[in-house]
Amino acid sequence: MARVAVIGATGHVGTYLVPRLLEAGHEVIAISRGRSEPYTPHASWKSVEWKEMDRADLERDGSFGRAIRALKADIVIDKICFTLDSARQLGEALNGHVGHLLHTGTIWTHGHSLAVPTREDAAKAPFGDYGIQKKAIEDYFLQEARLRGLPVTLIHPGHIVGRGWAPLNPAGHFNLSAFETIARGDQLTLPNFGLETVHHVHADDIAALFMAAIGNWRASTGESFHAVSEQALTLRGYAEAMYRWFGHEPKLAFKPYDEWKKEQPPVDAAATWEHIARSPNCSMEKARNLLNFRPRYSSLEAVQDSAGWLIENGKIAG
């Protein structure tokens, strides 16, 4: 099988992806700044080859791409590329020296939705530095694929959830207080009418999509794919479902965002604005058609798996 280098291997997706790669018979090189435990331990990690690299330092002198090429991997999966310069260093160094390069993007490359569910080929107008940089990276990689044959695939996740960390909650931020309010059956106040959308994806479904892309090289190279659940959730629908999951009838109130934010910690209000301003609702049709891939988890199933872990580990009172 293949020799696979995973850059940022112990993050949210890597904790599910690396075991999948190993179980498929691949040899895995885990690349990170330092040795750290994955979010979800798995016995197969014992067979991983570890390489410690400080990406920022190596990129400053332009040697990061060459350092990755020196590993002689057949497949490189980059989970932590955030700037166009970073992407260029990797693309220029690896083209002609790697069989498959896979990049982790984001659905925030779309910016505001025009028509939903949004397809990968929709016109994109990202806002905010993160989305703008990721869009520039996508443009660069797809151009390199068309003009120079770079064997690259882009995977664009939604709001990643899984066992080991807090999911984006029904109020549109990450403060566990929203789940605690719901768990007590107390009233939760949502911004506006709670009709903006969020689009979760379980980290294991992202890992499975990477595997599908690797297994369908001809169909996946030169393409970008969403990695989300089959359906987005409205904040209101999400909250109501979580109340019932905790054994309560929904108890919601609503305020215009500008009033609502005055009662929230500034960091939470800012996070909510970032999410509701985009209100993603993305299509998985392309992955179904080209890769025969369907996500295993619905948005609610993914969130509830994550929330269950939080309860088990005393992070929220359930």
Contacts in CASP RR format, 6 or more apart in sequence:
PFRMAT RR
TARGET T0000
AUTHOR 0000-0000-0000
METHOD contacts of the structure
MODEL  1
MARVAVIGATGHVGTYLVPRLLEAGHEVIAISRGRSEPYTPHASWKSVEW
KEMDRADLERDGSFGRAIRALKADIVIDKICFTLDSARQLGEALNGHVGH
LLHTGTIWTHGHSLAVPTREDAAKAPFGDYGIQKKAIEDYFLQEARLRGL
PVTLIHPGHIVGRGWAPLNPAGHFNLSAFETIARGDQLTLPNFGLETVHH
VHADDIAALFMAAIGNWRASTGESFHAVSEQALTLRGYAEAMYRWFGHEP
KLAFKPYDEWKKEQPPVDAAATWEHIARSPNCSMEKARNLLNFRPRYSSL
EAVQDSAGWLIENGKIAG
1 24 0 8 1.000
1 25 0 8 1.000
1 26 0 8 1.000
1 27 0 8 1.000
2 26 0 8 1.000
2 27 0 8 1.000
2 73 0 8 1.000
2 74 0 8 1.000
2 75 0 8 1.000
2 214 0 8 1.000
3 26 0 8 1.000
3 27 0 8 1.000
3 29 0 8 1.000
3 71 0 8 1.000
3 72 0 8 1.000
3 73 0 8 1.000
3 74 0 8 1.000
3 75 0 8 1.000
4 21 0 8 1.000
4 26 0 8 1.000
4 27 0 8 1.000
4 28 0 8 1.000
4 29 0 8 1.000
4 73 0 8 1.000
4 74 0 8 1.000
4 75 0 8 1.000
4 76 0 8 1.000
4 77 0 8 1.000
5 29 0 8 1.000
5 31 0 8 1.000
5 51 0 8 1.000
5 68 0 8 1.000
5 71 0 8 1.000
5 73 0 8 1.000
5 75 0 8 1.000
5 76 0 8 1.000
5 77 0 8 1.000
6 14 0 8 1.000
6 17 0 8 1.000
6 18 0 8 1.000
6 21 0 8 1.000
6 28 0 8 1.000
6 29 0 8 1.000
6 30 0 8 1.000
6 31 0 8 1.000
6 77 0 8 1.000
6 79 0 8 1.000
7 31 0 8 1.000
7 32 0 8 1.000
7 55 0 8 1.000
7 68 0 8 1.000
7 76 0 8 1.000
7 77 0 8 1.000
7 78 0 8 1.000
7 79 0 8 1.000
7 80 0 8 1.000
7 81 0 8 1.000
8 14 0 8 1.000
8 30 0 8 1.000
8 31 0 8 1.000
8 32 0 8 1.000
8 79 0 8 1.000
8 80 0 8 1.000
9 17 0 8 1.000
9 18 0 8 1.000
9 28 0 8 1.000
9 30 0 8 1.000
9 31 0 8 1.000
9 32 0 8 1.000
9 38 0 8 1.000
9 48 0 8 1.000
9 79 0 8 1.000
10 30 0 8 1.000
10 32 0 8 1.000
10 36 0 8 1.000
10 37 0 8 1.000
10 38 0 8 1.000
10 39 0 8 1.000
11 38 0 8 1.000
11 39 0 8 1.000
11 79 0 8 1.000
12 39 0 8 1.000
12 160 0 8 1.000
12 162 0 8 1.000
12 165 0 8 1.000
12 203 0 8 1.000
13 79 0 8 1.000
13 104 0 8 1.000
13 157 0 8 1.000
13 160 0 8 1.000
13 203 0 8 1.000
13 206 0 8 1.000
13 207 0 8 1.000
13 210 0 8 1.000
14 38 0 8 1.000
14 79 0 8 1.000
14 203 0 8 1.000
14 207 0 8 1.000
15 38 0 8 1.000
15 39 0 8 1.000
15 40 0 8 1.000
15 42 0 8 1.000
15 203 0 8 1.000
16 40 0 8 1.000
16 203 0 8 1.000
16 204 0 8 1.000
16 206 0 8 1.000
16 207 0 8 1.000
17 77 0 8 1.000
17 206 0 8 1.000
17 207 0 8 1.000
17 210 0 8 1.000
17 211 0 8 1.000
18 28 0 8 1.000
18 30 0 8 1.000
18 38 0 8 1.000
18 42 0 8 1.000
18 44 0 8 1.000
18 45 0 8 1.000
18 48 0 8 1.000
19 42 0 8 1.000
19 44 0 8 1.000
19 45 0 8 1.000
20 207 0 8 1.000
20 208 0 8 1.000
20 210 0 8 1.000
20 211 0 8 1.000
21 28 0 8 1.000
21 211 0 8 1.000
22 28 0 8 1.000
22 44 0 8 1.000
22 45 0 8 1.000
22 47 0 8 1.000
22 48 0 8 1.000
23 44 0 8 1.000
24 211 0 8 1.000
26 75 0 8 1.000
27 49 0 8 1.000
28 47 0 8 1.000
28 48 0 8 1.000
28 49 0 8 1.000
29 48 0 8 1.000
29 49 0 8 1.000
29 50 0 8 1.000
29 51 0 8 1.000
29 71 0 8 1.000
29 73 0 8 1.000
30 48 0 8 1.000
30 49 0 8 1.000
30 50 0 8 1.000
30 51 0 8 1.000
31 51 0 8 1.000
31 52 0 8 1.000
31 53 0 8 1.000
31 68 0 8 1.000
31 71 0 8 1.000
32 50 0 8 1.000
32 52 0 8 1.000
32 53 0 8 1.000
33 52 0 8 1.000
33 53 0 8 1.000
33 54 0 8 1.000
33 55 0 8 1.000
34 52 0 8 1.000
35 50 0 8 1.000
35 52 0 8 1.000
38 45 0 8 1.000
39 162 0 8 1.000
39 163 0 8 1.000
39 164 0 8 1.000
39 165 0 8 1.000
40 163 0 8 1.000
40 164 0 8 1.000
51 71 0 8 1.000
53 64 0 8 1.000
53 67 0 8 1.000
55 64 0 8 1.000
55 80 0 8 1.000
55 86 0 8 1.000
58 64 0 8 1.000
58 65 0 8 1.000
58 67 0 8 1.000
59 85 0 8 1.000
59 86 0 8 1.000
59 89 0 8 1.000
62 89 0 8 1.000
64 86 0 8 1.000
64 89 0 8 1.000
64 90 0 8 1.000
64 93 0 8 1.000
65 89 0 8 1.000
65 90 0 8 1.000
65 91 0 8 1.000
65 92 0 8 1.000
65 93 0 8 1.000
65 94 0 8 1.000
66 93 0 8 1.000
68 76 0 8 1.000
68 90 0 8 1.000
68 93 0 8 1.000
68 94 0 8 1.000
69 93 0 8 1.000
69 94 0 8 1.000
69 97 0 8 1.000
69 98 0 8 1.000
73 98 0 8 1.000
74 98 0 8 1.000
74 99 0 8 1.000
74 100 0 8 1.000
75 98 0 8 1.000
75 99 0 8 1.000
75 100 0 8 1.000
75 101 0 8 1.000
75 102 0 8 1.000
75 214 0 8 1.000
76 90 0 8 1.000
76 94 0 8 1.000
76 98 0 8 1.000
76 100 0 8 1.000
76 101 0 8 1.000
76 102 0 8 1.000
77 102 0 8 1.000
77 104 0 8 1.000
77 210 0 8 1.000
78 90 0 8 1.000
78 101 0 8 1.000
78 102 0 8 1.000
78 103 0 8 1.000
78 104 0 8 1.000
79 104 0 8 1.000
80 104 0 8 1.000
81 87 0 8 1.000
81 90 0 8 1.000
81 103 0 8 1.000
81 104 0 8 1.000
81 137 0 8 1.000
82 130 0 8 1.000
82 133 0 8 1.000
82 134 0 8 1.000
83 133 0 8 1.000
83 137 0 8 1.000
84 133 0 8 1.000
84 136 0 8 1.000
84 137 0 8 1.000
84 140 0 8 1.000
86 137 0 8 1.000
87 103 0 8 1.000
87 137 0 8 1.000
87 140 0 8 1.000
87 141 0 8 1.000
88 140 0 8 1.000
90 101 0 8 1.000
91 101 0 8 1.000
91 141 0 8 1.000
91 144 0 8 1.000
91 150 0 8 1.000
91 152 0 8 1.000
94 101 0 8 1.000
94 150 0 8 1.000
95 144 0 8 1.000
95 148 0 8 1.000
95 149 0 8 1.000
95 150 0 8 1.000
98 151 0 8 1.000
99 151 0 8 1.000
100 151 0 8 1.000
100 152 0 8 1.000
100 153 0 8 1.000
100 214 0 8 1.000
100 217 0 8 1.000
100 221 0 8 1.000
101 141 0 8 1.000
101 150 0 8 1.000
101 151 0 8 1.000
101 152 0 8 1.000
101 153 0 8 1.000
102 152 0 8 1.000
102 153 0 8 1.000
102 154 0 8 1.000
102 155 0 8 1.000
102 210 0 8 1.000
102 213 0 8 1.000
102 214 0 8 1.000
103 137 0 8 1.000
103 138 0 8 1.000
103 141 0 8 1.000
103 152 0 8 1.000
103 153 0 8 1.000
103 154 0 8 1.000
103 155 0 8 1.000
104 155 0 8 1.000
104 157 0 8 1.000
105 134 0 8 1.000
105 137 0 8 1.000
105 138 0 8 1.000
105 154 0 8 1.000
105 155 0 8 1.000
105 156 0 8 1.000
105 157 0 8 1.000
106 130 0 8 1.000
106 131 0 8 1.000
106 134 0 8 1.000
106 156 0 8 1.000
106 157 0 8 1.000
106 158 0 8 1.000
107 118 0 8 1.000
107 156 0 8 1.000
107 157 0 8 1.000
107 158 0 8 1.000
107 199 0 8 1.000
107 226 0 8 1.000
107 228 0 8 1.000
107 280 0 8 1.000
107 282 0 8 1.000
108 126 0 8 1.000
108 130 0 8 1.000
108 131 0 8 1.000
108 134 0 8 1.000
108 278 0 8 1.000
108 280 0 8 1.000
109 124 0 8 1.000
109 126 0 8 1.000
109 131 0 8 1.000
109 134 0 8 1.000
109 135 0 8 1.000
109 138 0 8 1.000
109 156 0 8 1.000
110 118 0 8 1.000
110 122 0 8 1.000
110 124 0 8 1.000
110 125 0 8 1.000
110 126 0 8 1.000
110 278 0 8 1.000
110 280 0 8 1.000
110 282 0 8 1.000
111 124 0 8 1.000
111 125 0 8 1.000
111 126 0 8 1.000
111 127 0 8 1.000
111 131 0 8 1.000
111 278 0 8 1.000
112 125 0 8 1.000
112 127 0 8 1.000
112 277 0 8 1.000
112 278 0 8 1.000
112 279 0 8 1.000
113 278 0 8 1.000
113 279 0 8 1.000
113 280 0 8 1.000
113 281 0 8 1.000
114 122 0 8 1.000
114 123 0 8 1.000
115 122 0 8 1.000
116 197 0 8 1.000
116 232 0 8 1.000
116 281 0 8 1.000
117 232 0 8 1.000
117 281 0 8 1.000
117 282 0 8 1.000
117 283 0 8 1.000
117 285 0 8 1.000
118 280 0 8 1.000
118 281 0 8 1.000
118 282 0 8 1.000
118 283 0 8 1.000
119 282 0 8 1.000
119 283 0 8 1.000
119 285 0 8 1.000
119 286 0 8 1.000
120 156 0 8 1.000
120 223 0 8 1.000
120 224 0 8 1.000
120 225 0 8 1.000
120 226 0 8 1.000
120 283 0 8 1.000
120 286 0 8 1.000
124 135 0 8 1.000
126 132 0 8 1.000
126 134 0 8 1.000
126 135 0 8 1.000
127 277 0 8 1.000
138 154 0 8 1.000
138 224 0 8 1.000
141 150 0 8 1.000
141 152 0 8 1.000
141 154 0 8 1.000
141 222 0 8 1.000
142 152 0 8 1.000
142 154 0 8 1.000
142 222 0 8 1.000
142 224 0 8 1.000
144 150 0 8 1.000
144 152 0 8 1.000
145 151 0 8 1.000
145 152 0 8 1.000
145 221 0 8 1.000
145 222 0 8 1.000
146 222 0 8 1.000
150 222 0 8 1.000
151 217 0 8 1.000
151 221 0 8 1.000
151 222 0 8 1.000
152 221 0 8 1.000
152 222 0 8 1.000
153 213 0 8 1.000
153 220 0 8 1.000
153 221 0 8 1.000
153 222 0 8 1.000
153 223 0 8 1.000
153 224 0 8 1.000
153 225 0 8 1.000
154 222 0 8 1.000
154 223 0 8 1.000
154 224 0 8 1.000
154 225 0 8 1.000
155 206 0 8 1.000
155 209 0 8 1.000
155 210 0 8 1.000
155 213 0 8 1.000
155 224 0 8 1.000
155 225 0 8 1.000
155 227 0 8 1.000
156 224 0 8 1.000
156 225 0 8 1.000
156 226 0 8 1.000
156 227 0 8 1.000
156 282 0 8 1.000
157 201 0 8 1.000
157 206 0 8 1.000
157 227 0 8 1.000
157 228 0 8 1.000
158 199 0 8 1.000
158 200 0 8 1.000
158 201 0 8 1.000
158 226 0 8 1.000
158 227 0 8 1.000
158 228 0 8 1.000
158 280 0 8 1.000
158 282 0 8 1.000
159 167 0 8 1.000
159 168 0 8 1.000
159 198 0 8 1.000
159 199 0 8 1.000
159 200 0 8 1.000
159 201 0 8 1.000
159 275 0 8 1.000
160 200 0 8 1.000
160 201 0 8 1.000
160 202 0 8 1.000
160 203 0 8 1.000
160 206 0 8 1.000
161 167 0 8 1.000
161 168 0 8 1.000
161 200 0 8 1.000
161 201 0 8 1.000
161 202 0 8 1.000
161 203 0 8 1.000
161 302 0 8 1.000
161 303 0 8 1.000
161 305 0 8 1.000
161 306 0 8 1.000
162 202 0 8 1.000
162 203 0 8 1.000
162 204 0 8 1.000
162 302 0 8 1.000
162 305 0 8 1.000
162 306 0 8 1.000
162 309 0 8 1.000
163 305 0 8 1.000
163 306 0 8 1.000
163 308 0 8 1.000
163 309 0 8 1.000
164 306 0 8 1.000
164 309 0 8 1.000
164 310 0 8 1.000
164 313 0 8 1.000
165 306 0 8 1.000
166 174 0 8 1.000
166 176 0 8 1.000
166 306 0 8 1.000
166 310 0 8 1.000
166 315 0 8 1.000
167 174 0 8 1.000
167 200 0 8 1.000
167 302 0 8 1.000
167 303 0 8 1.000
167 306 0 8 1.000
167 307 0 8 1.000
168 174 0 8 1.000
168 198 0 8 1.000
168 200 0 8 1.000
168 275 0 8 1.000
169 175 0 8 1.000
169 176 0 8 1.000
169 178 0 8 1.000
169 179 0 8 1.000
170 178 0 8 1.000
170 182 0 8 1.000
170 188 0 8 1.000
170 190 0 8 1.000
170 235 0 8 1.000
170 236 0 8 1.000
170 237 0 8 1.000
170 238 0 8 1.000
170 239 0 8 1.000
170 242 0 8 1.000
171 178 0 8 1.000
171 188 0 8 1.000
171 190 0 8 1.000
171 191 0 8 1.000
171 235 0 8 1.000
171 239 0 8 1.000
171 268 0 8 1.000
171 272 0 8 1.000
172 178 0 8 1.000
172 198 0 8 1.000
172 235 0 8 1.000
172 271 0 8 1.000
172 272 0 8 1.000
172 275 0 8 1.000
172 276 0 8 1.000
173 264 0 8 1.000
173 267 0 8 1.000
173 268 0 8 1.000
173 269 0 8 1.000
173 271 0 8 1.000
173 272 0 8 1.000
173 275 0 8 1.000
174 268 0 8 1.000
174 271 0 8 1.000
175 265 0 8 1.000
175 268 0 8 1.000
176 310 0 8 1.000
176 315 0 8 1.000
176 316 0 8 1.000
178 188 0 8 1.000
179 242 0 8 1.000
179 307 0 8 1.000
179 310 0 8 1.000
179 316 0 8 1.000
180 316 0 8 1.000
180 317 0 8 1.000
181 187 0 8 1.000
181 188 0 8 1.000
182 188 0 8 1.000
182 239 0 8 1.000
182 242 0 8 1.000
182 243 0 8 1.000
182 246 0 8 1.000
182 248 0 8 1.000
183 246 0 8 1.000
183 316 0 8 1.000
183 317 0 8 1.000
183 318 0 8 1.000
184 317 0 8 1.000
185 243 0 8 1.000
185 246 0 8 1.000
185 248 0 8 1.000
185 251 0 8 1.000
186 251 0 8 1.000
187 251 0 8 1.000
187 252 0 8 1.000
187 253 0 8 1.000
188 239 0 8 1.000
188 251 0 8 1.000
188 252 0 8 1.000
188 253 0 8 1.000
189 252 0 8 1.000
189 253 0 8 1.000
189 254 0 8 1.000
189 255 0 8 1.000
189 260 0 8 1.000
189 263 0 8 1.000
190 235 0 8 1.000
190 236 0 8 1.000
190 239 0 8 1.000
190 252 0 8 1.000
190 253 0 8 1.000
190 254 0 8 1.000
190 255 0 8 1.000
190 260 0 8 1.000
191 235 0 8 1.000
191 254 0 8 1.000
191 255 0 8 1.000
191 256 0 8 1.000
191 257 0 8 1.000
191 260 0 8 1.000
191 261 0 8 1.000
191 272 0 8 1.000
191 276 0 8 1.000
192 254 0 8 1.000
192 255 0 8 1.000
192 256 0 8 1.000
192 257 0 8 1.000
192 260 0 8 1.000
192 276 0 8 1.000
193 236 0 8 1.000
193 254 0 8 1.000
194 234 0 8 1.000
194 235 0 8 1.000
194 236 0 8 1.000
194 239 0 8 1.000
194 254 0 8 1.000
195 234 0 8 1.000
195 235 0 8 1.000
195 236 0 8 1.000
196 234 0 8 1.000
196 235 0 8 1.000
196 275 0 8 1.000
196 276 0 8 1.000
196 279 0 8 1.000
197 232 0 8 1.000
197 233 0 8 1.000
197 234 0 8 1.000
197 235 0 8 1.000
197 279 0 8 1.000
197 280 0 8 1.000
197 281 0 8 1.000
198 232 0 8 1.000
198 233 0 8 1.000
198 235 0 8 1.000
198 238 0 8 1.000
198 275 0 8 1.000
198 279 0 8 1.000
198 280 0 8 1.000
198 299 0 8 1.000
199 228 0 8 1.000
199 229 0 8 1.000
199 232 0 8 1.000
199 233 0 8 1.000
199 280 0 8 1.000
199 281 0 8 1.000
199 282 0 8 1.000
199 299 0 8 1.000
200 228 0 8 1.000
200 229 0 8 1.000
200 233 0 8 1.000
200 299 0 8 1.000
200 302 0 8 1.000
200 303 0 8 1.000
201 227 0 8 1.000
201 228 0 8 1.000
201 229 0 8 1.000
201 295 0 8 1.000
201 297 0 8 1.000
201 299 0 8 1.000
201 302 0 8 1.000
202 229 0 8 1.000
202 295 0 8 1.000
202 296 0 8 1.000
202 297 0 8 1.000
202 301 0 8 1.000
202 302 0 8 1.000
202 305 0 8 1.000
204 296 0 8 1.000
204 297 0 8 1.000
205 227 0 8 1.000
205 229 0 8 1.000
205 295 0 8 1.000
205 296 0 8 1.000
205 297 0 8 1.000
205 302 0 8 1.000
206 227 0 8 1.000
208 293 0 8 1.000
208 295 0 8 1.000
208 296 0 8 1.000
209 225 0 8 1.000
209 227 0 8 1.000
209 287 0 8 1.000
209 291 0 8 1.000
209 293 0 8 1.000
209 295 0 8 1.000
212 220 0 8 1.000
212 287 0 8 1.000
212 291 0 8 1.000
212 292 0 8 1.000
212 293 0 8 1.000
213 220 0 8 1.000
213 225 0 8 1.000
213 291 0 8 1.000
214 220 0 8 1.000
216 290 0 8 1.000
216 291 0 8 1.000
216 292 0 8 1.000
219 290 0 8 1.000
219 291 0 8 1.000
220 290 0 8 1.000
220 291 0 8 1.000
223 286 0 8 1.000
223 290 0 8 1.000
225 286 0 8 1.000
225 287 0 8 1.000
225 290 0 8 1.000
225 291 0 8 1.000
226 282 0 8 1.000
226 283 0 8 1.000
226 284 0 8 1.000
226 286 0 8 1.000
226 287 0 8 1.000
227 287 0 8 1.000
227 295 0 8 1.000
228 280 0 8 1.000
228 282 0 8 1.000
228 284 0 8 1.000
228 295 0 8 1.000
229 284 0 8 1.000
229 295 0 8 1.000
229 297 0 8 1.000
229 298 0 8 1.000
229 299 0 8 1.000
229 302 0 8 1.000
230 284 0 8 1.000
230 294 0 8 1.000
230 295 0 8 1.000
230 298 0 8 1.000
231 298 0 8 1.000
231 299 0 8 1.000
232 280 0 8 1.000
232 281 0 8 1.000
232 282 0 8 1.000
232 299 0 8 1.000
233 241 0 8 1.000
233 299 0 8 1.000
233 300 0 8 1.000
235 276 0 8 1.000
236 252 0 8 1.000
238 299 0 8 1.000
238 300 0 8 1.000
238 303 0 8 1.000
239 250 0 8 1.000
239 252 0 8 1.000
240 250 0 8 1.000
240 252 0 8 1.000
241 300 0 8 1.000
242 303 0 8 1.000
242 307 0 8 1.000
243 249 0 8 1.000
243 250 0 8 1.000
243 251 0 8 1.000
244 250 0 8 1.000
245 300 0 8 1.000
245 304 0 8 1.000
245 307 0 8 1.000
246 318 0 8 1.000
255 263 0 8 1.000
257 272 0 8 1.000
257 273 0 8 1.000
257 276 0 8 1.000
260 269 0 8 1.000
261 269 0 8 1.000
261 272 0 8 1.000
261 273 0 8 1.000
264 272 0 8 1.000
284 293 0 8 1.000
284 294 0 8 1.000
284 295 0 8 1.000
287 293 0 8 1.000
287 294 0 8 1.000
288 294 0 8 1.000
297 305 0 8 1.000
307 316 0 8 1.000
309 315 0 8 1.000
310 316 0 8 1.000
311 317 0 8 1.000
311 318 0 8 1.000
END
